[in-house]
C-alpha cells in the first residue's frame, strides 16, 4: 500500500505516543506500507517543527530523526504536477504527491480542507483512525 501522511499527522505522531498518527508512523517504520513524500513536505516539516508552539512539545532530535527517516526510508517524489483543487492552497502539494505517487491513501487531520474532498485522482483521503483500521484489515 502506498500512503501519504500529511505533515499534521507526522507532527502528531511525534507529540503523543499510542495515538493513530503514532501507530501509522510506527507501522511505516516496521515496513507495513510505503510512505510517499517530497522535498516540499520535508521543508514544511522543518518550518512547522521550528514554530515556538511546536518546539516545546517535540524534541529537536525527534524532528531531525523524522526528517532523516523520510529522506532514507520513504519514497521521494521529485516531479509533482500542478494541482489547484484544495480549499487550502497550501495543501495542493499533498494532492500533487497523491497524483505523482499514485497513492492509495492520503491521511490527514485537515477536517475543513482535504477530508472534505474525500478523494483525489484515485487516492482516498482519510483520517488517521480510518487508515489504521484499513491497515489492520489488510494484514
TIMI-2910 file (N, C-alpha, C, CB; in pm, 1 decimal, decimal comma, always signed):
<rs>
+----------+----------+----------+----------+----------+----------+----------+----------+----------+----------+----------+----------+------+
!      n_x !      n_y !      n_z !     ca_x !     ca_y !     ca_z !      c_x !      c_y !      c_z !     cb_x !     cb_y !     cb_z ! resn !
+----------+----------+----------+----------+----------+----------+----------+----------+----------+----------+----------+----------+------+
!    +84,9 !   -117,3 !     +0,0 !     +0,0 !     +0,0 !     +0,0 !    +89,5 !   +123,7 !     +0,0 !    -96,6 !     -0,3 !   +122,4 !  Unk !
!    +51,6 !   +223,1 !    -78,1 !   +126,4 !   +348,5 !    -89,4 !    +46,5 !   +458,2 !    -19,4 !   +153,7 !   +385,6 !   -239,9 !  Unk !
!   +109,0 !   +520,7 !    +80,4 !    +38,3 !   +615,4 !   +166,5 !   +117,1 !   +745,7 !   +179,4 !    +13,9 !   +554,0 !   +305,6 !  Unk !
!    +42,7 !   +855,4 !   +183,7 !    +98,4 !   +986,7 !   +216,9 !    +43,7 !  +1024,7 !   +353,6 !    +62,3 !  +1095,7 !   +107,7 !  Unk !
!   +132,0 !  +1061,8 !   +444,2 !    +91,2 !  +1113,7 !   +573,9 !   +108,8 !  +1264,6 !   +570,8 !   +173,6 !  +1049,0 !   +690,5 !  Unk !
!     -0,2 !  +1336,7 !   +586,9 !     +4,1 !  +1482,5 !   +591,6 !   +101,1 !  +1523,9 !   +702,1 !   -138,7 !  +1543,1 !   +615,8 !  Unk !
!   +160,7 !  +1638,8 !   +687,3 !   +255,5 !  +1688,7 !   +786,5 !   +192,0 !  +1695,2 !   +924,1 !   +307,5 !  +1826,4 !   +746,4 !  Unk !
!    +62,5 !  +1729,5 !   +931,6 !     -3,1 !  +1735,3 !  +1062,8 !     -8,8 !  +1597,8 !  +1128,9 !   -144,7 !  +1792,2 !  +1048,9 !  Unk !
!    -15,2 !  +1491,6 !  +1051,5 !    -14,6 !  +1355,4 !  +1105,3 !   +125,5 !  +1320,2 !  +1155,5 !    -61,2 !  +1253,3 !   +997,8 !  Unk !
!   +228,0 !  +1356,3 !  +1079,5 !   +365,7 !  +1328,7 !  +1121,6 !   +399,6 !  +1404,2 !  +1250,5 !   +464,8 !  +1367,4 !  +1009,7 !  Unk !
!   +356,8 !  +1529,1 !  +1259,5 !   +381,3 !  +1607,6 !  +1381,6 !   +306,9 !  +1546,2 !  +1499,5 !   +337,9 !  +1755,1 !  +1361,9 !  Unk !
!   +181,4 !  +1509,2 !  +1478,8 !   +102,4 !  +1448,2 !  +1586,0 !   +165,7 !  +1317,0 !  +1632,8 !    -42,1 !  +1423,3 !  +1538,7 !  Unk !
!   +225,0 !  +1241,8 !  +1541,0 !   +290,5 !  +1115,7 !  +1576,5 !   +406,4 !  +1139,4 !  +1672,9 !   +340,7 !  +1044,0 !  +1450,4 !  Unk !
!   +476,6 !  +1249,9 !  +1655,9 !   +588,2 !  +1280,9 !  +1744,6 !   +542,9 !  +1335,3 !  +1879,3 !   +679,8 !  +1380,1 !  +1678,8 !  Unk !
!   +423,1 !  +1391,9 !  +1883,3 !   +375,6 !  +1456,1 !  +2006,0 !   +317,3 !  +1358,2 !  +2107,9 !   +271,8 !  +1558,9 !  +1971,6 !  Unk !
!   +244,9 !  +1257,1 !  +2060,1 !   +173,5 !  +1170,7 !  +2153,3 !   +184,1 !  +1024,5 !  +2111,7 !    +26,8 !  +1212,2 !  +2162,7 !  Unk !
!   +243,4 !   +944,3 !  +2197,9 !   +260,5 !   +801,6 !  +2171,1 !   +125,8 !   +729,1 !  +2181,2 !   +362,9 !   +739,8 !  +2269,8 !  Unk !
!   +109,6 !   +622,9 !  +2101,4 !     -7,8 !   +536,6 !  +2109,8 !   -129,9 !   +585,4 !  +2034,6 !    -43,9 !   +518,8 !  +2250,0 !  Unk !
!   -125,1 !   +704,7 !  +1978,2 !   -238,5 !   +759,1 !  +1904,0 !   -239,5 !   +702,6 !  +1762,1 !   -232,9 !   +914,0 !  +1900,8 !  Unk !
!   -349,6 !   +716,6 !  +1688,8 !   -348,9 !   +669,6 !  +1549,3 !   -234,5 !   +726,7 !  +1465,2 !   -479,8 !   +704,7 !  +1484,1 !  Unk !
!   -202,3 !   +857,3 !  +1473,9 !    -86,7 !   +903,9 !  +1396,2 !    +43,0 !   +831,2 !  +1434,0 !    -68,5 !  +1053,8 !  +1415,7 !  Unk !
!    +65,7 !   +810,6 !  +1562,9 !   +185,5 !   +739,4 !  +1607,7 !   +183,4 !   +594,8 !  +1558,2 !   +196,4 !   +743,2 !  +1761,9 !  Unk !
!    +69,7 !   +531,8 !  +1563,4 !    +58,3 !   +392,7 !  +1515,4 !    +89,7 !   +383,8 !  +1366,9 !    -83,1 !   +337,3 !  +1542,5 !  Unk !
!    +45,9 !   +482,4 !  +1289,9 !    +78,0 !   +484,6 !  +1146,7 !   +227,6 !   +504,0 !  +1124,8 !     -0,6 !   +596,2 !  +1075,4 !  Unk !
!   +285,5 !   +596,8 !  +1196,9 !   +429,3 !   +622,8 !  +1183,9 !   +508,7 !   +496,7 !  +1216,5 !   +472,6 !   +739,0 !  +1276,7 !  Unk !
!   +472,8 !   +429,3 !  +1324,4 !   +543,0 !   +306,5 !  +1363,0 !   +516,7 !   +193,2 !  +1262,9 !   +499,9 !   +263,0 !  +1504,2 !  Unk !
!   +397,2 !   +186,1 !  +1208,2 !   +367,0 !    +84,0 !  +1106,0 !   +454,0 !   +105,3 !   +982,9 !   +216,9 !    +88,1 !  +1066,5 !  Unk !
!   +472,9 !   +231,6 !   +945,5 !   +561,6 !   +260,2 !   +832,7 !   +704,0 !   +218,3 !   +865,1 !   +557,0 !   +409,5 !   +796,4 !  Unk !
!   +752,6 !   +255,6 !   +982,8 !   +889,3 !   +220,0 !  +1022,4 !   +907,4 !    +68,9 !  +1027,8 !   +923,4 !   +281,7 !  +1158,5 !  Unk !
!   +798,6 !     -3,1 !  +1054,6 !   +802,6 !   -150,7 !  +1056,7 !   +787,2 !   -211,3 !   +917,5 !   +692,9 !   -204,8 !  +1147,9 !  Unk !
!   +772,6 !   -126,9 !   +814,6 !   +765,0 !   -175,7 !   +677,4 !   +628,5 !   -224,8 !   +632,9 !   +861,0 !   -284,1 !   +660,3 !  Unk !
!   +523,3 !   -182,5 !   +700,4 !   +389,1 !   -230,1 !   +666,3 !   +328,5 !   -156,7 !   +547,4 !   +298,0 !   -215,9 !   +785,5 !  Unk !
!   +385,3 !    -42,7 !   +507,8 !   +340,1 !    +27,5 !   +388,2 !   +452,7 !   +116,8 !   +337,7 !   +211,8 !   +110,8 !   +417,1 !  Unk !
!   +439,5 !   +158,6 !   +213,7 !   +535,5 !   +251,2 !   +153,4 !   +486,9 !   +393,2 !   +178,1 !   +553,2 !   +223,8 !     +0,0 !  Unk !
!   +572,6 !   +475,3 !   +235,5 !   +539,6 !   +614,3 !   +261,3 !   +593,8 !   +699,3 !   +147,4 !   +596,6 !   +661,0 !   +397,9 !  Unk !
!   +508,4 !   +785,6 !    +93,8 !   +547,6 !   +877,5 !    -12,8 !   +567,9 !  +1016,2 !    +46,1 !   +441,2 !   +880,8 !   -125,9 !  Unk !
!   +671,8 !  +1084,5 !     +1,9 !   +697,8 !  +1220,7 !    +47,8 !   +766,8 !  +1298,9 !    -63,0 !   +784,1 !  +1220,5 !   +176,7 !  Unk !
!   +799,6 !  +1423,6 !    -32,8 !   +866,4 !  +1510,0 !   -129,7 !   +948,5 !  +1614,1 !    -54,4 !   +763,1 !  +1578,5 !   -224,7 !  Unk !
!  +1034,3 !  +1682,6 !   -127,7 !  +1111,6 !  +1791,2 !    -66,8 !  +1020,0 !  +1899,9 !    -12,2 !  +1209,1 !  +1851,3 !   -168,7 !  Unk !
!   +907,6 !  +1924,4 !    -80,6 !   +812,6 !  +2025,7 !    -31,3 !   +760,5 !  +1988,8 !   +106,8 !   +694,7 !  +2041,9 !   -129,2 !  Unk !
!   +731,0 !  +1861,1 !   +127,5 !   +681,3 !  +1819,4 !   +257,8 !   +791,7 !  +1826,3 !   +363,5 !   +624,2 !  +1677,6 !   +250,0 !  Unk !
!   +911,6 !  +1787,8 !   +327,6 !  +1021,3 !  +1794,2 !   +423,6 !  +1047,1 !  +1939,0 !   +464,8 !  +1149,2 !  +1731,6 !   +364,2 !  Unk !
!  +1040,9 !  +2030,5 !   +370,4 !  +1057,6 !  +2171,9 !   +404,0 !   +944,3 !  +2220,0 !   +495,0 !  +1062,9 !  +2257,2 !   +275,7 !  Unk !
!   +820,9 !  +2177,3 !   +466,3 !   +709,3 !  +2215,2 !   +552,8 !   +730,4 !  +2159,2 !   +692,8 !   +575,5 !  +2165,4 !   +494,5 !  Unk !
!   +774,4 !  +2037,5 !   +701,9 !   +800,2 !  +1974,4 !   +831,0 !   +906,6 !  +2052,1 !   +909,1 !   +844,5 !  +1828,3 !   +811,4 !  Unk !
!  +1010,1 !  +2093,6 !   +842,5 !  +1113,8 !  +2174,4 !   +909,1 !  +1057,2 !  +2306,1 !   +960,0 !  +1230,4 !  +2201,9 !   +813,1 !  Unk !
!   +976,6 !  +2371,7 !   +876,3 !   +916,5 !  +2500,3 !   +917,8 !   +827,6 !  +2481,0 !  +1040,0 !   +834,1 !  +2562,5 !   +801,9 !  Unk !
!   +742,0 !  +2381,1 !  +1034,9 !   +645,2 !  +2359,8 !  +1142,9 !   +715,5 !  +2322,5 !  +1273,4 !   +544,8 !  +2250,0 !  +1104,0 !  Unk !
!   +816,6 !  +2237,8 !  +1266,5 !   +883,7 !  +2195,2 !  +1390,0 !   +967,9 !  +2306,4 !  +1452,3 !   +971,9 !  +2074,6 !  +1362,0 !  Unk !
!   +991,3 !  +2413,4 !  +1379,0 !  +1064,8 !  +2528,2 !  +1433,6 !   +973,2 !  +2631,1 !  +1499,2 !  +1145,0 !  +2595,1 !  +1323,8 !  Unk !
!   +843,0 !  +2616,8 !  +1480,9 !   +749,6 !  +2710,5 !  +1543,0 !   +755,9 !  +2695,8 !  +1694,8 !   +604,9 !  +2686,8 !  +1491,7 !  Unk !
!   +746,8 !  +2808,6 !  +1762,4 !   +758,6 !  +2807,1 !  +1907,5 !   +654,7 !  +2716,7 !  +1974,2 !   +745,6 !  +2947,5 !  +1961,0 !  Unk !
!   +532,4 !  +2719,0 !  +1924,9 !   +427,6 !  +2637,3 !  +1983,9 !   +447,7 !  +2488,2 !  +1966,3 !   +297,6 !  +2675,4 !  +1926,5 !  Unk !
!   +529,3 !  +2450,2 !  +1870,7 !   +556,4 !  +2308,8 !  +1844,2 !   +688,4 !  +2266,8 !  +1907,9 !   +559,4 !  +2281,7 !  +1692,6 !  Unk !
!   +786,2 !  +2355,8 !  +1905,4 !   +920,6 !  +2322,4 !  +1956,6 !   +919,7 !  +2274,5 !  +2100,4 !  +1011,2 !  +2442,1 !  +1945,6 !  Unk !
!   +833,6 !  +2330,3 !  +2184,1 !   +835,5 !  +2289,2 !  +2323,9 !   +771,7 !  +2151,0 !  +2343,3 !   +763,2 !  +2392,6 !  +2409,4 !  Unk !
!   +702,0 !  +2100,4 !  +2242,1 !   +637,0 !  +1969,0 !  +2253,1 !   +712,1 !  +1858,0 !  +2181,0 !   +497,2 !  +1976,8 !  +2198,7 !  Unk !
!   +804,8 !  +1896,8 !  +2093,8 !   +881,1 !  +1797,8 !  +2018,5 !  +1029,6 !  +1823,9 !  +2038,0 !   +844,1 !  +1801,3 !  +1867,9 !  Unk !
!  +1100,3 !  +1722,6 !  +2079,2 !  +1244,3 !  +1729,9 !  +2094,3 !  +1306,5 !  +1750,5 !  +1955,7 !  +1300,1 !  +1601,2 !  +2163,2 !  Unk !
!  +1399,1 !  +1845,3 !  +1941,0 !  +1462,2 !  +1867,3 !  +1810,4 !  +1525,8 !  +1740,4 !  +1752,3 !  +1567,7 !  +1975,3 !  +1822,3 !  Unk !
!  +1575,9 !  +1653,1 !  +1838,2 !  +1634,3 !  +1527,1 !  +1789,8 !  +1527,4 !  +1438,3 !  +1726,0 !  +1703,4 !  +1451,7 !  +1905,4 !  Unk !
!  +1406,5 !  +1439,5 !  +1782,4 !  +1296,5 !  +1362,2 !  +1723,5 !  +1262,1 !  +1415,5 !  +1585,3 !  +1172,1 !  +1366,1 !  +1814,3 !  Unk !
!  +1253,7 !  +1546,8 !  +1573,9 !  +1222,4 !  +1608,0 !  +1444,4 !  +1331,5 !  +1576,0 !  +1343,6 !  +1205,7 !  +1760,9 !  +1458,6 !  Unk !
!  +1456,5 !  +1583,4 !  +1386,0 !  +1567,7 !  +1551,1 !  +1297,8 !  +1565,9 !  +1406,2 !  +1253,9 !  +1698,1 !  +1581,6 !  +1365,6 !  Unk !
!  +1532,9 !  +1317,8 !  +1346,5 !  +1522,4 !  +1174,5 !  +1313,1 !  +1413,0 !  +1152,1 !  +1209,6 !  +1493,4 !  +1090,2 !  +1440,0 !  Unk !
!  +1299,5 !  +1219,0 !  +1227,9 !  +1189,9 !  +1206,0 !  +1132,7 !  +1233,7 !  +1250,4 !   +993,6 !  +1068,9 !  +1287,7 !  +1178,9 !  Unk !
!  +1298,3 !  +1364,8 !   +983,9 !  +1345,4 !  +1413,0 !   +853,6 !  +1443,3 !  +1313,2 !   +792,8 !  +1412,0 !  +1551,9 !   +867,5 !  Unk !
!  +1536,2 !  +1261,8 !   +873,3 !  +1631,8 !  +1161,9 !   +822,8 !  +1560,7 !  +1034,7 !   +777,8 !  +1735,6 !  +1127,9 !   +930,6 !  Unk !
!  +1462,5 !   +989,4 !   +856,1 !  +1385,3 !   +870,2 !   +818,0 !  +1315,7 !   +892,3 !   +684,2 !  +1281,2 !   +835,2 !   +927,1 !  Unk !
!  +1254,7 !  +1009,4 !   +668,1 !  +1186,2 !  +1038,9 !   +542,8 !  +1284,4 !  +1035,2 !   +425,8 !  +1117,1 !  +1176,0 !   +550,3 !  Unk !
!  +1398,3 !  +1097,0 !   +444,2 !  +1498,2 !  +1101,7 !   +336,3 !  +1551,5 !   +963,1 !   +299,4 !  +1614,3 !  +1191,4 !   +377,1 !  Unk !
!  +1567,2 !   +875,8 !   +398,2 !  +1631,6 !   +746,9 !   +373,3 !  +1535,7 !   +629,7 !   +355,6 !  +1723,6 !   +716,5 !   +484,8 !  Unk !
!  +1415,5 !   +639,4 !   +408,2 !  +1325,4 !   +523,7 !   +406,0 !  +1199,8 !   +545,2 !   +322,4 !  +1285,5 !   +488,8 !   +545,9 !  Unk !
!  +1160,8 !   +668,6 !   +299,7 !  +1037,6 !   +694,8 !   +224,2 !  +1069,2 !   +702,9 !    +75,2 !   +969,6 !   +826,3 !   +272,7 !  Unk !
!   +965,2 !   +689,9 !     -3,9 !   +977,6 !   +708,2 !   -148,2 !   +966,3 !   +857,5 !   -176,9 !   +868,2 !   +626,4 !   -226,7 !  Unk !
!  +1074,2 !   +914,8 !   -229,8 !  +1077,2 !  +1058,2 !   -259,9 !  +1017,9 !  +1082,3 !   -398,2 !  +1222,4 !  +1113,8 !   -252,2 !  Unk !
!   +921,7 !  +1171,4 !   -404,3 !   +859,1 !  +1208,7 !   -531,0 !   +922,4 !  +1339,0 !   -577,8 !   +703,3 !  +1223,2 !   -516,4 !  Unk !
!   +986,0 !  +1334,6 !   -693,3 !  +1061,4 !  +1450,6 !   -740,6 !   +978,0 !  +1543,9 !   -828,2 !  +1182,9 !  +1404,6 !   -817,4 !  Unk !
!   +902,0 !  +1489,1 !   -918,0 !   +826,2 !  +1572,2 !  -1011,8 !   +678,9 !  +1568,9 !   -976,4 !   +847,4 !  +1525,0 !  -1156,9 !  Unk !
!   +630,3 !  +1682,5 !   -934,0 !   +490,4 !  +1692,1 !   -893,2 !   +413,1 !  +1773,9 !   -994,6 !   +477,9 !  +1754,4 !   -752,8 !  Unk !
!   +292,6 !  +1727,4 !  -1029,9 !   +209,9 !  +1805,9 !  -1121,7 !   +154,9 !  +1929,4 !  -1050,4 !    +94,0 !  +1719,9 !  -1178,0 !  Unk !
!   +107,5 !  +2023,7 !  -1127,8 !    +41,4 !  +2140,9 !  -1070,6 !   -102,2 !  +2102,0 !  -1037,6 !    +46,0 !  +2263,6 !  -1168,9 !  Unk !
!   -141,5 !  +2125,7 !   -913,9 !   -276,5 !  +2093,2 !   -867,5 !   -331,6 !  +2215,9 !   -796,0 !   -276,7 !  +1967,0 !   -772,9 !  Unk !
!   -454,9 !  +2251,3 !   -825,0 !   -521,7 !  +2364,6 !   -759,7 !   -664,2 !  +2324,5 !   -725,9 !   -520,2 !  +2491,7 !   -850,6 !  Unk !
!   -677,6 !  +2227,6 !   -635,4 !   -808,0 !  +2170,4 !   -602,4 !   -847,7 !  +2195,9 !   -457,5 !   -807,3 !  +2021,6 !   -629,4 !  Unk !
!   -751,5 !  +2198,6 !   -367,7 !   -780,0 !  +2207,6 !   -225,0 !   -835,8 !  +2344,3 !   -187,3 !   -654,3 !  +2178,9 !   -144,6 !  Unk !
!   -930,8 !  +2347,3 !    -92,2 !   -978,0 !  +2474,9 !    -39,1 !   -863,4 !  +2554,2 !    +26,0 !  -1090,6 !  +2451,1 !    +63,0 !  Unk !
!   -760,8 !  +2484,0 !    +72,4 !   -642,0 !  +2548,1 !   +128,6 !   -528,1 !  +2530,6 !    +28,3 !   -604,4 !  +2487,2 !   +269,3 !  Unk !
!   -487,7 !  +2636,5 !    -39,5 !   -384,5 !  +2623,5 !   -142,9 !   -253,2 !  +2563,8 !    -92,1 !   -357,1 !  +2758,1 !   -203,3 !  Unk !
!   -226,5 !  +2575,8 !    +38,8 !   -104,1 !  +2518,2 !    +94,8 !   -108,2 !  +2365,3 !    +99,2 !    -80,9 !  +2572,5 !   +234,7 !  Unk !
!   -224,5 !  +2306,1 !    +79,3 !   -237,5 !  +2160,2 !    +78,8 !   -231,4 !  +2100,8 !    -62,0 !   -367,6 !  +2120,1 !   +145,0 !  Unk !
!   -227,2 !  +2184,6 !   -163,7 !   -226,3 !  +2132,5 !   -300,4 !   -105,4 !  +2043,3 !   -329,6 !   -229,0 !  +2247,2 !   -398,6 !  Unk !
!     +7,9 !  +2068,7 !   -265,2 !   +124,0 !  +1983,6 !   -290,3 !    +98,8 !  +1840,8 !   -245,2 !   +246,8 !  +2039,4 !   -219,8 !  Unk !
!    +16,0 !  +1822,0 !   -142,2 !    -17,6 !  +1686,2 !    -97,7 !   -100,5 !  +1614,1 !   -203,9 !    -94,5 !  +1690,3 !    +36,4 !  Unk !
!   -192,7 !  +1685,8 !   -265,4 !   -272,1 !  +1627,1 !   -373,3 !   -184,3 !  +1598,3 !   -494,9 !   -388,3 !  +1720,8 !   -412,2 !  Unk !
!    -88,2 !  +1686,2 !   -520,3 !     +6,9 !  +1661,8 !   -629,3 !    +90,0 !  +1537,4 !   -600,1 !    +99,4 !  +1784,3 !   -649,9 !  Unk !
!   +129,3 !  +1519,5 !   -475,2 !   +203,0 !  +1398,7 !   -436,6 !   +116,7 !  +1274,5 !   -458,3 !   +248,2 !  +1407,4 !   -288,8 !  Unk !
!    -12,1 !  +1284,9 !   -423,8 !   -102,7 !  +1171,1 !   -443,1 !   -109,2 !  +1131,8 !   -590,1 !   -243,7 !  +1204,6 !   -391,0 !  Unk !
!   -117,8 !  +1230,8 !   -677,2 !   -119,7 !  +1203,1 !   -822,0 !    +11,9 !  +1143,0 !   -868,9 !   -148,9 !  +1331,3 !   -900,7 !  Unk !
!   +120,0 !  +1209,2 !   -836,1 !   +251,6 !  +1165,7 !   -884,4 !   +288,2 !  +1026,8 !   -833,3 !   +358,7 !  +1265,5 !   -842,3 !  Unk !
!   +251,8 !   +998,0 !   -708,0 !   +288,8 !   +869,9 !   -648,3 !   +183,9 !   +761,8 !   -659,3 !   +320,8 !   +889,8 !   -506,8 !  Unk !
!    +71,9 !   +797,0 !   -721,7 !    -40,3 !   +702,1 !   -730,6 !    -69,1 !   +638,5 !   -594,4 !     -9,7 !   +591,9 !   -835,0 !  Unk !
!    -85,1 !   +725,9 !   -496,1 !   -106,8 !   +681,9 !   -358,1 !   -242,8 !   +615,7 !   -342,6 !    -94,9 !   +800,1 !   -261,5 !  Unk !
!   -247,0 !   +518,7 !   -255,2 !   -374,3 !   +455,7 !   -218,5 !   -449,7 !   +543,8 !   -120,1 !   -350,9 !   +315,4 !   -157,8 !  Unk !
!   -373,8 !   +601,8 !    -24,6 !   -434,6 !   +684,2 !    +79,8 !   -354,7 !   +811,5 !   +101,6 !   -445,3 !   +605,8 !   +210,6 !  Unk !
!   -427,4 !   +917,6 !   +131,2 !   -370,1 !  +1040,3 !   +184,5 !   -434,0 !  +1056,0 !   +321,8 !   -396,3 !  +1167,2 !    +89,7 !  Unk !
!   -351,3 !  +1051,6 !   +425,3 !   -400,8 !  +1054,6 !   +562,7 !   -379,9 !  +1194,5 !   +618,1 !   -329,3 !   +948,0 !   +651,5 !  Unk !
!   -487,0 !  +1253,0 !   +669,9 !   -481,4 !  +1390,6 !   +718,2 !   -575,4 !  +1411,9 !   +836,1 !   -516,0 !  +1487,5 !   +605,9 !  Unk !
!   -548,7 !  +1516,6 !   +909,5 !   -639,1 !  +1560,3 !  +1015,4 !   -709,0 !  +1689,5 !   +976,3 !   -563,0 !  +1579,0 !  +1146,9 !  Unk !
!   -694,5 !  +1729,8 !   +851,8 !   -747,2 !  +1855,7 !   +799,5 !   -896,1 !  +1842,8 !   +767,4 !   -669,0 !  +1898,8 !   +673,9 !  Unk !
!   -980,0 !  +1864,9 !   +867,3 !  -1124,7 !  +1843,4 !   +852,4 !  -1191,9 !  +1941,8 !   +757,2 !  -1191,1 !  +1852,3 !   +986,8 !  Unk !
!  -1142,1 !  +2065,1 !   +751,1 !  -1208,4 !  +2167,1 !   +669,8 !  -1156,0 !  +2173,3 !   +527,1 !  -1192,7 !  +2301,7 !   +734,2 !  Unk !
!  -1057,3 !  +2096,5 !   +495,2 !   -999,9 !  +2104,8 !   +361,8 !   -995,0 !  +1970,2 !   +291,7 !   -861,9 !  +2162,8 !   +369,1 !  Unk !
!   -887,7 !  +1899,2 !   +315,5 !   -863,9 !  +1775,5 !   +242,3 !   -969,5 !  +1668,5 !   +268,3 !   -729,0 !  +1721,7 !   +277,5 !  Unk !
!  -1008,8 !  +1649,8 !   +392,9 !  -1107,3 !  +1544,3 !   +422,8 !  -1240,5 !  +1569,2 !   +352,7 !  -1130,0 !  +1534,3 !   +573,8 !  Unk !
!  -1275,8 !  +1694,6 !   +332,9 !  -1399,8 !  +1726,0 !   +261,4 !  -1395,3 !  +1677,1 !   +116,9 !  -1425,9 !  +1876,5 !   +264,5 !  Unk !
!  -1276,4 !  +1670,7 !    +59,6 !  -1263,4 !  +1622,6 !    -79,2 !  -1291,7 !  +1472,5 !    -88,8 !  -1122,0 !  +1652,7 !   -133,5 !  Unk !
!  -1257,0 !  +1397,2 !    +11,3 !  -1273,8 !  +1251,2 !    +24,5 !  -1188,2 !  +1168,6 !    -72,2 !  -1418,3 !  +1215,8 !     +3,5 !  Unk !
!  -1153,5 !  +1222,2 !   -188,1 !  -1062,4 !  +1151,5 !   -279,2 !  -1007,4 !  +1250,9 !   -380,8 !  -1135,1 !  +1032,7 !   -351,5 !  Unk !
!   -896,6 !  +1207,5 !   -441,8 !   -836,4 !  +1288,1 !   -547,6 !   -753,7 !  +1196,0 !   -635,9 !   -748,6 !  +1403,6 !   -488,7 !  Unk !
!   -782,1 !  +1195,0 !   -765,2 !   -705,6 !  +1118,5 !   -864,5 !   -687,0 !   +972,5 !   -822,8 !   -569,1 !  +1183,3 !   -886,8 !  Unk !
!   -791,6 !   +913,7 !   -768,1 !   -785,8 !   +773,0 !   -728,9 !   -732,3 !   +747,8 !   -589,4 !   -702,9 !   +699,1 !   -825,1 !  Unk !
!   -692,9 !   +852,6 !   -519,3 !   -641,3 !   +840,8 !   -382,8 !   -752,7 !   +872,7 !   -284,2 !   -519,6 !   +935,0 !   -360,5 !  Unk !
!   -778,6 !   +781,1 !   -191,5 !   -876,2 !   +808,1 !    -85,2 !   -812,5 !   +898,4 !    +18,6 !   -926,6 !   +676,2 !    -19,6 !  Unk !
!   -888,5 !   +995,1 !    +66,6 !   -841,2 !  +1087,3 !   +169,7 !   -914,2 !  +1051,8 !   +298,4 !   -865,2 !  +1238,1 !   +129,3 !  Unk !
!   -837,0 !  +1010,6 !   +399,8 !   -896,5 !   +955,1 !   +521,5 !   -828,4 !  +1010,4 !   +646,4 !   -887,6 !   +802,1 !   +520,2 !  Unk !
!   -892,9 !   +988,5 !   +759,8 !   -835,5 !  +1023,5 !   +889,6 !   -732,6 !   +917,8 !   +929,9 !   -946,7 !  +1036,3 !   +997,9 !  Unk !
!   -653,9 !   +950,9 !  +1029,8 !   -554,6 !   +855,9 !  +1081,6 !   -623,0 !   +730,7 !  +1136,6 !   -468,5 !   +922,0 !  +1191,6 !  Unk !
!   -732,9 !   +748,7 !  +1206,9 !   -803,7 !   +632,6 !  +1263,7 !   -853,2 !   +539,9 !  +1152,1 !   -923,3 !   +679,1 !  +1351,7 !  Unk !
!   -909,7 !   +596,5 !  +1046,9 !   -957,3 !   +515,2 !   +934,1 !   -840,5 !   +443,0 !   +866,9 !  -1031,8 !   +603,5 !   +831,0 !  Unk !
!   -726,9 !   +508,9 !   +854,9 !   -610,1 !   +446,0 !   +793,1 !   -559,7 !   +329,2 !   +878,2 !   -497,8 !   +549,5 !   +773,0 !  Unk !
!   -557,5 !   +347,1 !  +1008,5 !   -516,5 !   +237,1 !  +1099,0 !   -610,0 !   +119,3 !  +1080,5 !   -516,7 !   +283,2 !  +1248,5 !  Unk !
!   -740,7 !   +145,6 !  +1077,4 !   -838,8 !    +38,0 !  +1056,4 !   -816,5 !    -33,5 !   +923,2 !   -981,4 !    +94,4 !  +1061,5 !  Unk !
!   -792,1 !    +42,2 !   +817,4 !   -766,4 !    -18,7 !   +686,5 !   -639,8 !   -104,3 !   +687,5 !   -754,7 !    +89,8 !   +579,6 !  Unk !
!   -536,2 !    -56,2 !   +752,0 !   -411,5 !   -133,7 !   +761,0 !   -432,0 !   -262,2 !   +840,7 !   -300,3 !    -49,2 !   +825,6 !  Unk !
!   -506,8 !   -252,8 !   +949,0 !   -531,3 !   -372,4 !  +1030,9 !   -612,4 !   -476,8 !   +955,0 !   -604,2 !   -334,3 !  +1160,0 !  Unk !
!   -705,9 !   -432,1 !   +872,8 !   -786,5 !   -525,1 !   +794,1 !   -707,9 !   -587,9 !   +679,4 !   -908,0 !   -454,0 !   +739,3 !  Unk !
!   -603,8 !   -516,8 !   +632,1 !   -530,1 !   -567,1 !   +516,0 !   -421,1 !   -666,8 !   +554,2 !   -468,5 !   -451,6 !   +440,4 !  Unk !
!   -397,8 !   -685,6 !   +685,6 !   -293,8 !   -781,5 !   +726,0 !   -352,9 !   -902,4 !   +792,1 !   -194,3 !   -716,7 !   +819,5 !  Unk !
+----------+----------+----------+----------+----------+----------+----------+----------+----------+----------+----------+----------+------+
</rs>
